[in-house]
Structure formats: C-alpha cells, structure tokens
C-alpha cells in the first residue's frame, strides 16, 4: 500500500479539453477584426468579433472570451481612429493624428496576430486596451 496521496486537481477543477472547432472559432474571432479593418479602412473592425460572439456566447466560454476581447479592443481602436480623424481636420493637430493612426494600426496588427496565435494553441489572450462592453 502506497502512502503517496493522489494528485490534487488544480483550483476550480480540471479544465475541459478544447476542441479544434473552439480553437478555430477563437482564431477567427481575432482575425476577422483584422480582415474587416483592412477591407473597411478600420471602420467596421468590431463587426466580425460581434457576430462570432453572438453565435458562440452560449456554446463555448473560450470563444466567447476571445470574441468579446476582440470586440472590446476594436471598439477602443475605433474610438482612437475617430479621434485621429477629428485631429486630422485641424491643421494644428495633424502630427497627433498621424501618431494616433500609427499606434492604432500597428497595434491592431501586432495584438491581433498575437491573440490569434495564442488562440490556435488553445490559450486565451487579454488585449492591453479594451472598452469592456461584452463579457
């Protein structure tokens, strides 16, 4: 008889296995925003994640979190782009507009690709700047 106790499951219980469909939908939630941003010049980048969130919100916690995070992040970027466009129409604030456009667009590409990569591994990603609307 062994005196070694059985291993204790992690706090909150064992995590359920993540299916390939969940990983694919999570990756799509992140990349759909990037694709929509390219196609619509940044104006509708939040629509793809919103659609995926609406479809998967009750089926998969991982996909819901990925789509909500992507939507919230893109909403923040959308606000930043609107502010940049307003600054662009004032002569004095054109340099600020250029800086805001660069931050928003480079950040969008980098953070969405990083989030999609983590989702493909079955891991979650928390975006650095979000206006938390969806959960």
Secondary structure, DSSP 8 states (H G I E B T S, - for coil): ----------TT-------HHHHHHHHHHHHHHHHHHHHTTTTTHHHHHHHHHHHHTTT-HHHHHHHHHHHHHHHHHHHHHHHHHHHHTSSTTHHHHHHHHHHHHHHHHHHHHHHHHHHHTT-----SS------
